[in-house]
Amino acid sequence: MLSLTVPERLALKGRAHILKPIVMVGNAGLTESVMKEIAESLKRHELIKIRVMGDDRELRATILEQICTELNAAPVQHIGKILVVYLPNPDANLIEIKKMPRHKGKKPLTKKQLGSRS
C-alpha cells in the first residue's frame, strides 16, 4: 500500500472535493469486475471517489484497505460512504502535489499544525 505524507494528503483532499464518485460498490461487495473498474479508473484519473452502498462502517474501512493493498494505491479519505483513493500514474502525470502548504503567505506549517488540520 502506498503511503502519503500529511501535506500530500491535504492537497489531494482539496482536489477530490469537487469530484463525483466514479465507481459504486453495491450489495455484492468488492467483486472482481468492480476491482477491474477501479483499476482502470485509477489509471485514467489518478484520483477517484468510490461510493460504497453498505451501512457497516467497518466493512467500508475493510474495502478501502483491500482496494489500496491489491492495487498498491494510497487511501486519501474515508467520509461516510465515500472513499477517496489515489494512485500516481507516471505516464499520465495528471496531478502535481504541492510540497508544503503555506500559512497566510508566511512560513510553512509545522508538523503540529499539520496534524491538527487532518
C-alpha positions in Angstrom: 0.0 0.0 0.0 1.3 3.4 -1.0 1.6 5.9 1.9 1.2 9.7 1.7 2.6 12.5 3.9 0.2 14.8 5.6 0.7 17.7 3.2 0.2 15.4 0.2 -3.0 14.0 1.7 -4.3 17.5 2.4 -3.6 18.6 -1.2 -5.3 15.5 -2.6 -8.3 16.0 -0.3 -8.7 19.5 -1.8 -8.5 18.2 -5.3 -11.0 15.4 -4.5 -13.6 17.8 -3.1 -15.1 18.6 -6.5 -15.0 15.1 -7.8 -18.1 12.9 -8.2 -18.0 9.1 -7.4 -16.9 7.2 -10.5 -17.3 3.6 -9.1 -20.1 2.2 -6.9 -19.7 -0.9 -4.8 -23.1 -2.5 -4.4 -24.5 -5.1 -2.1 -22.5 -7.8 -3.7 -19.4 -6.2 -2.3 -16.0 -5.9 -3.9 -16.2 -8.2 -6.8 -13.5 -8.9 -9.4 -15.3 -6.7 -12.0 -15.5 -3.8 -9.5 -11.8 -4.1 -8.8 -11.1 -4.1 -12.5 -13.2 -1.0 -13.0 -11.4 0.8 -10.1 -8.0 -0.1 -11.5 -9.0 1.3 -14.9 -10.4 4.5 -13.4 -7.2 5.0 -11.4 -5.1 4.6 -14.5 -7.1 7.3 -16.3 -7.7 9.8 -13.5 -5.2 9.0 -10.7 -7.6 10.3 -8.0 -11.1 8.9 -7.7 -14.1 8.7 -5.4 -15.8 5.4 -4.7 -19.3 5.1 -3.2 -19.9 2.0 -1.0 -23.6 1.2 -0.6 -23.3 -0.8 2.6 -24.2 0.7 6.1 -21.5 -1.1 8.0 -18.6 1.4 8.6 -16.1 -1.4 9.5 -16.9 -3.1 6.2 -16.2 0.1 4.3 -12.9 0.5 6.0 -12.0 -3.1 5.1 -13.0 -2.4 1.5 -10.8 0.7 1.4 -7.9 -1.3 2.8 -8.4 -4.1 0.4 -8.5 -1.8 -2.6 -5.4 0.0 -1.6 -3.5 -3.2 -0.8 -4.4 -5.0 -4.0 -3.8 -2.0 -6.3 -0.9 -0.5 -4.4 -2.8 2.7 -4.1 -3.0 5.3 -1.3 -6.1 5.9 0.8 -6.7 9.6 0.9 -10.1 9.9 2.7 -13.0 8.0 4.1 -16.0 10.0 4.9 -19.4 8.3 5.3 -20.0 6.1 2.3 -17.4 7.9 0.1 -13.8 6.6 -0.3 -11.1 8.6 -2.0 -8.2 6.7 -3.5 -5.0 7.9 -5.2 -2.6 6.0 -7.5 0.0 8.0 -9.3 0.4 7.3 -13.0 3.9 8.4 -14.2 2.7 8.2 -17.9 -0.3 10.4 -17.4 1.2 12.8 -14.7 -2.2 14.5 -14.3 -1.9 15.6 -10.7 1.0 17.5 -9.3 1.1 17.5 -5.5 2.4 20.7 -3.8 5.4 20.0 -1.4 4.2 22.0 1.6 1.2 24.2 2.1 1.8 27.8 3.1 0.1 29.5 6.0 -1.1 33.0 5.1 1.9 33.6 2.8 4.4 33.2 5.7 6.4 30.2 7.0 5.5 26.6 6.1 3.2 24.9 8.6 4.8 22.8 11.4 4.1 19.2 11.9 1.9 20.0 14.9 -0.2 22.5 12.9 -0.5 20.0 10.0 -1.6 17.2 12.4 -4.3 19.3 13.9 -5.7 20.0 10.4 -6.5 16.4 9.5 
